[in-house]
Amino acid sequence: MSSFITLHQVVSRMVNSPFAEPMNWVVQENEVWAIVGKNGSGKSLLSEVIVGKYPLNTGLCQSLFENLV
């Protein structure tokens, strides 16, 4: 099974960012994930980092089809 989305050692140091420590996450093809958490915990920031709205300070974010960031 191939990775659909891979985040490797991702850090996005935006103002008040919850992603100050390197983050790893792999979503395999045909998996379904839900991102849940309290207000201000970084749910929207995570999705915006994945689609390239905000730059990464370090790390790699890629999909099955192309590098996203």
N, C-alpha and C positions, 0 to 999 in steps of 0.2 A: 504494500500500500504506500502511495506517495504522500508527501507532506503537501497540504494545500496552502497553509500559511506557516512560516517559520520566523520566529523572532529569536535572535541569538545575541546575548549580551547587550540588549537594547537599553540605552539611557537617554532620556529626554529631560533635560534640566530647564524646564520652563519655570516661571515664577510660581511658587507654591506647588511644584510638581510632586506627586507621590512616587514618581519613577526616578528617584535619586540613586537607587542601587540597580545594578545590571539585572535585566529580566530575560528569562528564556521561556518560550512557549511554542509548542508545535501543535497544529491542527491538522489531522490526517484527513484525506478525502473521505467523504460520506459521514464525517463526525458532525454532531450538532453541539454547539457550546452556547451558554448564556453568560453574559457578563453582568454580575449583580454586585451591589455594594451600597454603602451609605452615600448620602450627598457629599460631594467633594472628595470621594475616594479615588477618582481617576478613570471612571468608566468611559466618559466621553473623550478624555485625553488619549486613552489607549486606542480607541477606534480612529481618532484623528491622526495619531502617529502611524497606524497601520496603513491608512489611505494616503499618507504623505502630506497632510495639511501642516504638520509641525515637523521640524527637522530633528534628526537624531543627533545627540552629542557623540555617541559611540554605538557600535553594533550594526546588525544587518537585519533587515525586514524584507522577506521575499515571499512570493507566491509560487504556485505550481507553474504559472505561465510566464512570470517575469519578476525582476526586482521591483519592489514597490517603492522603496526609498533608497 
